[in-house]
């Protein structure tokens, strides 16, 4: 076991200095602190704050770590542990990881430092066997894993026999005539979940029935994650039965069925693995629940932990699976459902919507089935590229019989189309929705306003923020290296100068020991992506596209500084991140250290993260402190024949519950409700940044009215991107490129 003496020797200081550094009782020079932290990290030393020796004293406390207490099975296991601990006069200290590996690691380290007699845990990092060997094994603390067993590790393990339970249930369904069965579970690397897949696939093989790989849905084991995956799945496919591995997952499935109008027991058979209960009031009559002995598992996990504490080095590790009581029961299954789902077969009308394919619009499309069931109005979405949509709006709104009732419109297009007078003034419609004015962020409403009149309903609204590798920023070795190099602490950058300095530090070409290949990313393939990166820098340097008289003025000292900053960032960026999708992938696989993105894409980025990096991503305000605001609105055709139905749609989108659904599906909403909901804030940390960022962000609006013609926003953006390319390629100095760009715009439009 590593001691204070070992740390002191490695750091080259006295034992007392190490003790003072850890306790904080005396001030220690920063340089010495860094040496000590480096030694602690290298030796994996865990301070023993209880000041008791493991050899000579037996603690009367244990630690229990669960992913959450929401799942009833976890609660029953905990009850069993506490019951046995009380009989043995032990105290139980409970902590939740919320399926965050970093949280779990910090909890384990804290429990070890307090010298608990042992730890019982349901881990969320089954792949991280090295961590458990470095901590639980090295410090010889007794431990019992439940439900989830790390790979290639010898440890006490108690779980349920999910293989035989799921095999049995799948077999019964097949024998009853079911030919299309879905399975919704957590991550496949969790032992309990992998056994569900094995039982499911073996039953299909044994009874000669093929299954669609798409019928196995993997979630993060939260009800929100299960809801999201099931919503998307049911949007395109309806199986005859769904099996879930936990009651929490079933809660998410039930919510998705409710929105789709799918009635359990009539349109679908639902079965979930659950725990043994005495009270029938806890059972939903439309869901078949199994009867695992969760309480007994909890009791036995404490007993085994106590046996292990007597002599952990000599104890024979236990591996025990508990049979589900349902295997010994007569189970009456309903016949396979044949009743069609009650989606409006004869709608009273349809609203056609022209849109860009964005995550939020896909979320609205997913929940639109509930709107259709409630109102009898179908929503038909057609998707286009940005350029196609802009051209379609110009063409379709001029026709005598437009194809579309609603058009998704970017905030940067609003001024242009207001001069064209193509959209219906919906001020009266919005004023007739009282809940709108308290539900929607004022900034998002203002985006849809031209001269005190409203021409759109805000459906997307957010700000830019910084994604960064939190684990790297908090690494003692990297902190020390950066401090030595720049004489300041490594932190999420506050300015663009600091951003570039950190981007260089994390770029392997300039720092060969960097853990990432590139420090940053700039998606420049699309003009609108490029302009958002540029404008935030211009604003932070007190520049912009127009002067105080609202006249176009590009070649200013402030704008030159902004472009210089952006050119420097390009040196530390992957040459392959010119598309936003590539940026998401590179954030996800850990090859870049920082990136700027929007709320609209936050959930997509989170979904792209490799499990290894899921808990390592941090979120912060962007450098310079002035993010760009994103705003997309549903604007109404002046020729629509369905203004009343459109009002009902807007009312539907103002509902608190619908805003929760949208946030879970895509990570953002223009409504305030999700940004103050504690479960969602825990799942989507950027929601808090978005709410704060909306108060100081700026809009992307360009000069519109030239003497020759109106200025198309995309043409304006294309001119600026072309100027940047000439600067980057060395064709023109920055000032000359800006002058040429302004001249081109003036000649083209003025």
N, C-alpha and C positions, 0 to 999 in steps of 0.2 A: 504494500500500500504506500502511496506517495505521501510524504510528510512535509511539514513546514521547513524542515532542515534541507530536504531535497530541493525545494523551490529556492531557498536562500542560496544554496550552493550553485544552482544553475544561473541565478540572476546575479551572483557575485555580491551579495549584500548579507547583512546579518539576519538571523531568525527574527529578532525584534522588529527590524524594519519591515519584513514581510508581514508580520502580525499587525503592525500599525497600518500598513497599506490596506490590508483586508478589512480591518475593523473601522478604519477612518478616524481613529482616536487622535492621531497626530498628522500634521501636514507633511506630505512627502513630495519631493520635487517630481515634476511631470516626467522627466527623463528616467528617474528611478522607478516611477509607477509603471512606465511602459516596459521596462526590463522585467519587472515582477509579473506583469500581466502576460508577457510573452512566455516566461518560464511556466506560469500556471497553465497556459494553453498547451504548451509543448508536452508537459508532464501529465496533463488532464487531472490536475489537483482539485479536489473538492474540499473546501474548508469545513471543519466540524464545529459548527456554531454551538452545539450543545455541550462541548467540552467534556465529553464522556468517552471512555475507551470502549471500543467494540468488544475487546477481549474480556474486560473485567466487569462491565455493566450490561444489563439487559434492559432495553427500553420497554416501556409499557405502551408504546404508541406504534401504530402502523399507518402507512399511506395507501390510499386507494385512488387510482387515476382512471377515469372513464371519459369517453368522448363527449358525453352529455348526460343529462338526467331526464331528457325529454322522452326517450324511448322507455316504454314500460318494462321491457326486459331488463334494461340496465338498472332501473329502480328496484326491481325484484331481487336482482343479484346483490345490490347494495344492502337491501334489507336483511338478506341471509348473512352477509359478512358482519353487519352490525350486531345482529342477534348473537352470533357466536363470540364476537369480540367482547360484548358486555358480560357474557357468562365467564369469560376468562379475565375480566377486569382490565381490558385493553381499551384505549381510546382510538378512534378512527378519524383520520384526517383526510378529507375528501377534496379532490380537485378535478376539474374538467379541462381537457385539452381542446375541445371543440374541433377535433380532427385536424389540428394544426401541429405538425411535428415539432416546430420550434417551441411552442407552448409546452408540449409534452417533455421535451428535453430539459427545459428550465425547471419544470415541476420535479422531475426525477432528481436533478442536481440538488434542488432545495431539500427534498426529502432525505437524500443521502447525507447532506450536510447537517441535518438535524438528528442524525443517528437513530432513525426509526428502526424498529425490530425487523421490519420487512415491508415489501411493497406488493400490492396486487394491482395489476393494470390490464386494461384493454387498449393495446397500443394502436396508434394510427400511422406507424412507420414500420411496417413489417419488413421492408427491404433493408432497413438500417441496422443490420446485425452488428456491425462494427461498433456502433454507439453503445449497444447493450453490453458488449464484451468489455468496452473501455470503462463502463460505469458500474453496472450491477455486478458483473463478474469480478472486475478488478477490486472493487471495494467489498466484495464478499457479503453483500447484503442479500438476505433471502428474498425471493420473489416468485410470484405466480402469474403467468400470463393466462388471460381468459379470452376465449372466442377468436383471438387473432395471435398467431404464433410467428415470430420472426424467422426468416429463412436461415437454415444451416446453424441452428443454435440449440444447445442442450439446456432445457429449462422445464420447470413444472408448467403443465398446460392443462386447462380444463375448458371444454367446449361442448357444444351440442352436436349430435350425430346428424348434421344437415344432409349428408350424402343420402343416407337411408330414408330420411323424412321426405326430401324432395323427390327421390326416386319413387317412393311409395305413392305420393300425391300425383305425380306425373303419370304413373302406371294406371292409377284409378281413373284419371281423366281420359286417358287413351282408351281404356276398356269401356268407358261410358260412351264413347263415340266422338270425343273431342279430337280434332285433327289440327288445330291451330292454337298453340299455347305459348304465351309470352312469359318471360322470367325477368323480374326487375330486382336487381341486387346492388350491393356496394362494390368497391374495387375488387377485382379478381385476385389481387395478391394477398387479400385477407383470407386466412385459412377457412373461416366459416363460409365466406362467399364463394371461394373456389370449389368447396365441397358441394354447394348448391348447383353449380354449373355441371360438375361431374355427375351428380345424381340425375339431373335433368337430361343431359345428353345420353347417359347410359340407358335410361328408360326408353328414350326414343329409339336407340339402336336395338335394344332388346325386343321391342315390340314392332319393329319394322316401319317406323314412321319418321320421315324426314322432317326437319324443322329449318326455318329460315334463320340464318345467323343474326339477322336484324331483330329477331324476336327476343334476343337477350340484351337487356338494357342495363348499362352500368351507371351508377350514380355515386355521389359522395356520401351516401347514407343519410343525408338530411331530408326532411320532408320537402324542402324547397328544391333540392336537387332532383328528387324523385318526381316532383310536380313538373319541373321543366322538361325532363327527358320524356315523361309520359305525354305531356301536352304535344310536343313535337311529333312523337310517335303516332298518337291517335289522330293527328291532323291528316295523316296519309294512309293509316291502316287500322283496322279493328280486329283483334284476335277474338277467339271464343272464350278464352280464360287468361287471367293474369295471376301468376304466383309471385309473391314478394318475400324477401328474406327477413323483414322486420315490420313491426306495426308502424314505425315511423315512416318507412318507405310506403306502406299501404296508405297512410294519411295523405301523402302527396299524390298517389295514384287516384284516390277517391276524389280529391279536389279537381284533378284533371277530367275525370269522368263526369263530374257535375257540370263543368263548363261545356263539355261536348254533348251534354244531354244523354249520356250513356247511363242507363239504369242498372245497377248491380242486381243480379238475380234474374233480370229480364233480357238485357242486351249482352250481358257478359257475366262470367263466373269469376269471382275474386276470392283468392285464398292467400293467407299470410301465415308465416311462421310466427308464433306468439308464445306467451308463457302460461303456465298453469294458473287458473284462477278459481276461486270458490264462488264468486258472485256473478251471476249471469247478466246482471245489469251492465257490466263492462263490455259485453259482446254486442257487436253490430249484427242484426239478423241477416243483413245482406252480404256479409263477409264471413267466410269459413276461416276459423282460427285454429291453429294447432295448440298443443299443450305441453310445452317444454318446461322442465323442472328448474326454472331460473333461481328460485329461492334456495333449493338444495345445492345448486352449483355454487352459489355465494357462500353457503355454510361450509361446504367442503374446501373451498379455496382458502378460507381462513385456517381450517384445521391443518391443511397441507403446509401452509405457510409456517404455522407454529412447529410442526414436525421438522421442517427444514431449518428453523433457527437453532435447533439443538446442536446440529453439526452440519453446516451447509456444505462442507468439503466432502463429507462421506455420504450424504443423503442421496438415495436413489431417486432421480427425478421422476415425477409422475406424469403420465399422458393419459387423460381420461376423457371419454366422450359420453354424453348423457343421452339416452334414448328418449325421443318424444313420445308422450303418452298416446298420441293419435295413432301410432302404429298398432296399438292393441284395441282400438275402438272401431266400431262399425260406423263408417262414414257414408252418409247419404248425399250423393252429389246430384244436382239438378241436371236435366238433359241439356245437351248443347243448345245455346240460344239461337233462335232463327228470326226473332223479331228485329226488323231493321232499326237503325238509330233514327230518332225522330228529328233529323235535320229537315227544315222546312222544304217539303217537296213541291209545294205550290206557293212560293213567296208572293207577297202582294206587290213587291217591286224589287229592283236591284240598284245599288249605287256602284257605279264603276269608278275606280280610283287609279290614276296614273302616277307611278312612283319610281323612285330609285330603290334598288334592292339594299335596304339598310336593316340592321338588326332590330331596331325599334319597330319598323313597319312589319317585319316578319312576326314580331310579338303581337302587334295589333291584329294581324291576319290570324294568328293562332287563337286569340280570344274572341274573334269576330263571330265564331259559331254560337257563343252565348248571346251576343247581340241579335243574331238572326233568329235564335229560338225565342227570345223575349219579344222581338218586334215584328218578326216575319219579313224582315228586310235583309236581303243578301248583300254582302260586300264582295265585289269582284276586283281583284288587284291585278294590274298589268305592270310589269317591271321594265325599266329602260335604263340606259346609261345616262349620265348627267347631261351630256350634249344632246342625246336623243330626246330626253324629257323636256329640256329647254325649248328645243325646236318644236316639239309636239304641242306644248302649251301655246306658243305663238300661232301655230297653224290651226289647232283644234278650236281655240276660243274665237277665231274669226269665222268659222264655218257656221252655216245656218242651223245645222243639227249636230252639235258637238258629240263626240263619242263618250266623253267623260263628264261626270258630275263634280269630281274633286281632283285636284292636282297637288301633289307634294311640291312645295316651293321653298327654296333656300332663302335665308334672310338677306343674302347679297343680291337676290333677284327682285326683292319686293319693290324697291324704288323704280327699277326699270319697268316692271309690269304695271305699276301704278300710273306711269305716264301713258302706257298703252290702254289703260282702263279696261282690262280684260277680266278682272275678277269681280264677283259680287261683293258689295259692301255688306258685311255681316254684323255690323255693330248692333243692329236691332236683335238679331238672333242671339248674340252673346249676352246682351243685356237681359235677355229673357231666361238666362240660366244662372240663377242667384248663387249656386254653389261654386260656380266657376271662379268668381272674384276672390274667394278665400282659399281656393284649392290650388290654383296655378301660381307659380312664382311670378311676381310682377315683371321681372326682366323678360321672361318668356312671353308674357302678354304684350309688352312693349315692342318686341320684335315684329309682331304682326300688325303694328299700328303705323299708319301713314297720315300725318296731319290730323291727328285726333280721331281718325276713323279706322275701324278694324277690317282687315281683308283676309285674315287667316286665323285658323285655330291651331295653337302651338302643340305639336305632338313630339317634337324632339328639341331639347334645350339643355345645354351643358357648357362646360368650359374645358380648356386644356389643363392637363396636370402631368407631373413627372412620375414615370415608372423608374425604379432603380433597384439594383441588387442590394437589398438591405444587409444580407449576410456579409458581403464584401466591405461595405461601409463600416460595419461593426467589427471587422476582423482586427485583432490587436496588432498583428504583424504588418498588415497593410496600413493601419493607422500610423504606426511608427514610421514606416517607410515614407508615407506622404508627409508626415510632420517634419521629418528630416529634410525632405526635398523642398517643401514650400513654407515651412515655419507657421503653418496654420493647421487646424484640425480637419480631418476628413469628415464631411457632412453633406447632406443633400444641398446642392448649390443654390445660393441666393441670388447670384448675378450671372450674366452670360459669360463674363470673364472667368469666374470660378467654374462654371459649367465646362468651358473649354479646357481649363487646367485639369479638371478631374477626368474629362474624356481622354485627354492625352495620357494621363497616368494609367488609365485602364486599357490603353491600346498597345498591343504586344509589340508592334513595330517600334514604339518609342520606349516602352518599358518591357523588356524581354520576359520578366518574371510575372507579368500580369496574368491573372486567371481567366481573363476574357480576351478574345481576339480584337474586339473593337470597343471603344469607349462609349459610342453614341450611334444614332441613326438619323438620317434625314431622308424621308420619302419625298422624292422630287419628280417622280414620273408624271403625276397629275398636277396641272397648274394650281388647282384649289388646295392641294396638300402643301405645295411649295409656298404659296402666298400666306398660308397660316403660320408657317415657320418664320417667314420673313417679317410679317406684320408685328408679331409679338416682340421681336427684337427692335424694330423701328420704334414702337411705343415705349419700350423700356429705356431707349436712348433719347427719348423725347422728340422723335421724328414721326413720320407718317407720310401719307400719300398726298395730302393737301395742306396748305398753310392756314393761318388763322382767318383768312378771308375766303376759305373754302376753294382756293384756286389750286389746280394741279401743280405740285412742286416736288419733284423727285430728287434732284441733285442738291442735297443739303448735307452739311457735316454730320448731322445725326444719322441720316440714312447711309452715308458712307461707312460710318462706324458699325452700323447694323449689318451691312453686307460683309464687311471685313470679319465680323464675328461669325457669320454664317459660313464663310469660306474656310475659316479655321476649323469649325466643327466638321466640315466635309472631309478634312484630312484624317479625322479620327473615326470616321463612319465607314461602315461596310459599303463597298461599291455595289452590293447586291440588294440594298434596302431602298431602292428607288420606288418600290411599290409598298403600300401600307401593309398588304398581306404578308410580304416578306419580312417586314419589320416585326409583325406579330410572331412569326415563326422564330425569328432570331431571339426575341425576348423569351419565347417559350423554351428554346433549347439552351439558353444560358450563354449565347455567344456574344452578347452585347451587355454593357453595364447600365446604360441609361437610354431612355427614349421619351419623347413628348407625344402624348396622344390625347384623344377626347373621351369624355364620358361615354359617348355613343359606342366606342369600341372597347371599353374597359372589360366588359364581360367576355367579349370575344378573345381578348388577350389573356384573361384569366383561364379561359377554357383551353388555350393553346399551350399553357404552361406544362412542362414535363413535371410529374409528381415530385421529382427531386427539388424543383425550384418553387413549388407552390407556396411554401411558407417563407421563402427567401426574398419575396418581392415587397418593396416598400412603396409608398405613395406620398407625394409632396407637391406643394405649389410649384409652378414653373419658375425658372430663373427670371429675374426682372420683375416678377410680381404682377404683370398685367397680361392675363391670358386672353385669348380670343374667345368670343362667345359663338357657339354653334346654335343655329335655329332653323328648324324646318316646320312648315305649317301646311295644314290642309286648307287649300284655297278653293272657293266654290265658283263653278262656271256661272256666268250671268244668265245662261239659257237653261239652267237645270230646271227640271219639272218636279223636283222632290225636296224643296226647302224644309218642309216639316220633318221628313225622315232624316235629313242631314242634321237638324237640330237635335233629334233623338240620339243620333250617333255621338254628337258632341257631349250631350248629357251623360251618355254611357261612358265616354272616355274620362269624364270628370269624377267618376265614382272612386272612392277610396280603395275598395277591394280590387278594382281593375288596375289601379296604379301599382298595387302590390304585385299583381300577376305580371304586369309589364316589366317591373323591375327585376323580378326573379328570372324572367325569360331573357332579358337583354341588358340588365344592369343600369337602366336609367328611366326617368320619368320626368315630365315637366311639372308634375304635381308635387306639393310639399310633403304629403303624407309619408312616402317611403324614406325620406331623408331624416325623419325623426323616429323611425321605427327601430327599436333596439336589435331585433333579430336580423333585420336587413343590414343595419350598420355593421354588425359583426361579420356578415357574409360579404358585404361589398364596401370596404373601407373608403373607397373614393366618394361615396355619397356625401359624406361630411365635407370633403374638399369642394365638391360641386356646389353645395348650398352656400359655402362661404365665398367661393370664386365668383358666383353670379353677382355678388355685390360690387365687384371692382373689375369685371371683365369688360371688353369693348367689342363692338360689332364690326363685321366685315362688310362695309358698304362703300361703294365706289362712286366717283363722278358719273352721272348718267346722261345729262342733256348736253350734247354738243350742237354746234351750229349746223353741221351737215346732217347729223343723224344721232339717234340715241346710241349710247355706248353699251354694247353687250358685255356683261361682267366677265364672261369667259375670254373675250378678246383682250380685255384689260389685263387679266391674269396671265394670258399667253405672252403678251408683250414684256411683262416683268420677268417671267421665267426665261424668255429668250435672252434678256439682258444679263441675267445671272449666268446662263450657260456661256455667254461670250466672256464674261469676267473669269469664270472658272477655267475655261479653256485657254486663257491668256490672250484672247483676241483684242480686248479693250481694257484699259484701266477702269476702276469703278466709276469715277466721276464722268468719264466720257460715255460709258455704257448707260448711265442714268440719263445723261443729256440726250443721247440718241433715242432711248426708250420714250422719253417725254416728247421728243420731236415726232416720233412715229405716231404716238397717240394723238397729238395735236393735228398732224397732217391727215390722219385717218378720219377723225371725228369732228375737228373744229375748223 
